Structures are given as structure tokens and as C-alpha cells.
Amino acid sequence: MNESIVVTGIGLVTPLGCSREKTWAGVRAGLSVKDVRNAETFSEDIAPFVRNAPFVHSNGTHRIFPIALSAAHEALAHAGLSVDAVGAERLGCSVSVSKPIMNAVEREPSHPESVIEYLMEKLKLEGPAQNIVAACATGIHSVLIASRWLQEGLCDAALAGSCESSLHPLVISGFKNLGVLSDEPRPFDKRRNGFIMGEGGGILVLERASSAHARGVKILAEIAGCAVGSDHGHPVKFAGDGVAVSHVIARALEEAKINPDEVGYINYHGTGTLPNDAAETRAVKAAFGKFAARVAASSTKGSTGHLLGASGSVELGLACLALRDGFIPPTAGLEEPDPECDLDYTPGRGKARDLSSALSLSFGFGGPIGAVVLKKP
């Protein structure tokens, strides 16, 4: 089966809001995650909780579970899809987390340790299910797996994405010791010195194009090309030449059957760390050649914070919304250009743009790389 796989629903939970449209409104406006303060976050006071979340401290359940369920419900509602309509055995679930659930590590849990197990139980699902661990590229890897299920006929629709809630002293201390945390997120800015951690989730409803057309539902984007790879030059940063990343980008473009000059928007991984933003810039230059400077791009982590394993699927959802609305969101915090980062990262304000395709990039500590090319229907 070689049918197009499309996105028909998006559910987002981020520090900007507990919904897709609230998150997108904050990203469009260029809000900075540094201004989001909703609860004490241990001694660092730099990692924002999900804004206005009614479930933050509900009945002792770890936040990761209601975050995941909220995003799943929103995605299904957006797609106009129910489990009964698809059939429990025909709805797949590739919703992943990249890190242990810390309170389950510390003490005997009173709830399922697996987010997928939790979603399967709460939604009464019986289709294929798999958790992918690929650090901060987890979301894109999960979308790839779900897309392949659909192409192989293993399910008729799938929940695909990732969630993360790692605001725990041990995790924060680890990132702090690496020197990558900052209270001033500035992706691609000359003064950049790290990121603010966040928590949240992004879940997409994927289905075959024929299914979406038969249901008469609006198609948000086509998953036109998806590629993954790895770069093992260093445990926490990518090779400065960006070659491995450029190869993954090239494979995603090849699968999508589009040329670099046809890409209208790039959602960069853009963590705001000094070496990785420069390496990502070199990777895009290597993959796009003379067209690199012409492509409008941004990093949305200045607005959402770095959601770790959830970042890839959240940002893929935002790229779908950029296609839907014909709008390039800005890179919040980018004010002073860096000579090493000399492409169009959309500083200041976003801009309207007629878009037909977009590229979303994700990388993770340990080397995993993911790239997805979206096409507007």
C-alpha cells in the first residue's frame, strides 16, 4: 500500500495553554516562555508548568497521564473521529515518552507506568501500540512508525506523537550541570546560552487520505516525507559540520518528491544552545544549497520552552497550523544576529506567507535525528 498519509487532528498541551489554538496563538504572537510562571519549579525556578492546567495536582496522578489524555481527546475531536467509528482494534497508538516517570521511579506507582498503556485503557484501544525512545526526536520517530502502520494496512487511523513531564530535581540538575539551561531563551541569537525546560504533549491523528476523503473531514497536511538518522559525534551536541543532519533532510525531501526551493517554511529544532544552533544552520545550508537563505524559518522553543521528548510532535503540529493559516511564526527572543547563524529565522514578528509545504526538524541527545516534510492539501 502506497497511499498518502494525512493529518486530520491535532491536540496540544504546552506552557502556553492547554489546547491547540491557545498554544498557536501564543506562538503566533511571539510570546516568550520566560514570562510564563505558574508554579514554583524547585530551586531553579526556570521550568514552566503547563499554563492553567486543571490537572496539575489532581488526585496524586503524575501530570504526564492527564497531559497525554487531554491531547489525545483534543486530537480526536479535531479529527471528528471516535474510537467506536474506527473500531478499537483498528486505531493505533504511537504516543511516546522519552524519559522515566520520576515519581514511579521514586516510589511504588498507583497508576500505569506507560503512557501508552494508560491511553489504551482510558480510550479502550486494541490496535497496534508502541513507545519509541529517541530523546528529543521521539515525536517525529513516533509519527514515522504510525505512518508506516497505516501504509501497511495494520490500522485505519492512529494517534501519533509524544508527551513529556520531567520537571523533577534530578532531571533539571542534569541539564543544569550540562550548562544548557537559561532564563533567557534566544534561539539563533548571538547571546544565546541555552533553553528553558517545559512540559506538555503533542498528538496528531493520522489516517490514509482515502479515509479522510470518505469521511469528508478537513485534511490539515499530508505527511509527504519522513526520514530519521543519527549523529554520534558527541553525546550532547551534533557534529559542527551538520553533515548527518543534512543527509536526513535530503532523504525526507526525496521521499516527499520536492526540491529545496519548494519548501516554504522550516520549523528548526533551535534549542538556543551555542553549538547546536550553529550546526543546524550549517546542516540546512548543506541540504538546501543556494536556496537556504530564501526559506522562511523559525524556532518555536523561545515560546513553548524545550519540551524535550514532546518537542518534535508539538512542533510538527505547529508546522501543520502554519500551513493551515499561511503564517510563519516568529522566533521569540531573537534580537541580535549571530554571524554563524545567518539565515532567515523570522525575528520580531511573524509574517503571512502563502505556503504549500513545510519541514520540521528534531534532534536529540545521543544522536537521533528526525525530519518530516508536510504538504498542504
Summary of the structure (lengths in Angstrom):
residues: 377
radius of gyration: 18.8
end to end distance: 19.9
largest distance: 55.9
contacts: 1512
relative contact order: 0.19
helix: 38%
strand: 21%
